[in-house]
Amino acid sequence: METKVILDEINKLPIEDKMYVVERTIKSIREIETKEKMTKAVSEMIEEYRSNKELTVFTEIDSVKKD
């Protein structure tokens, strides 16, 4: 659907429904941005975690069995 058609349809809605559309659209955009930022951060840090043992030193404790 073209943007103009979508906007025309939104303009026909009552104000409450328009607000709902706006709120859901903003929420969706924020979720996408958050996911993209997290993916980028993971990509940037993965090699650091692989090569820098100081970042993972405490994970060795996790594998120690408790009596």
C-alpha positions as CSV (number, residue, x, y, z in Angstrom):
1,M,0.0,0.0,0.0
2,E,1.3,3.4,-0.9
3,T,2.1,6.0,1.9
4,K,-0.4,8.5,0.5
5,V,-3.2,5.9,0.7
6,I,-2.2,5.0,4.3
7,L,-2.2,8.6,5.3
8,D,-5.5,9.3,3.7
9,E,-7.1,6.3,5.5
10,I,-5.5,7.4,8.8
11,N,-7.0,10.9,8.3
12,K,-10.5,9.3,8.2
13,L,-10.1,7.8,11.6
14,P,-11.4,9.4,14.8
15,I,-8.7,11.0,16.9
16,E,-8.4,8.2,19.4
17,D,-7.7,5.7,16.6
18,K,-5.2,8.1,15.0
19,M,-3.4,8.3,18.4
20,Y,-3.4,4.5,18.6
21,V,-1.8,4.2,15.2
22,V,0.8,6.8,16.0
23,E,1.6,5.1,19.4
24,R,1.9,1.7,17.8
25,T,4.0,3.0,15.0
26,I,6.5,4.7,17.3
27,K,6.6,1.6,19.5
28,S,7.4,-0.5,16.5
29,I,10.1,1.9,15.3
30,R,11.7,1.9,18.8
31,E,11.7,-1.9,18.9
32,I,13.4,-2.1,15.5
33,E,16.0,0.5,16.6
34,T,16.7,-1.3,19.9
35,K,17.1,-4.6,18.1
36,E,19.5,-3.0,15.5
37,K,21.5,-1.4,18.3
38,M,21.8,-4.6,20.2
39,T,22.8,-6.6,17.1
40,K,25.5,-4.0,16.4
41,A,26.7,-4.0,20.0
42,V,27.0,-7.8,19.9
43,S,28.8,-7.7,16.6
44,E,31.3,-5.2,18.0
45,M,31.9,-7.1,21.2
46,I,32.0,-10.7,20.1
47,E,35.6,-10.7,19.1
48,E,36.5,-8.8,22.2
49,Y,34.9,-11.5,24.4
50,R,36.6,-14.2,22.3
51,S,40.1,-12.7,22.7
52,N,40.0,-10.9,26.0
53,K,40.0,-13.5,28.8
54,E,39.5,-10.8,31.5
55,L,36.0,-10.4,30.2
56,T,35.1,-14.0,30.7
57,V,37.2,-14.9,33.8
58,F,34.2,-15.4,36.0
59,T,32.4,-17.8,33.6
60,E,35.0,-20.4,34.7
61,I,33.4,-20.3,38.2
62,D,30.1,-21.3,36.6
63,S,31.5,-24.6,35.5
64,V,32.9,-25.6,38.9
65,K,30.6,-28.1,40.6
66,K,29.5,-27.4,44.1
67,D,29.6,-30.2,46.7
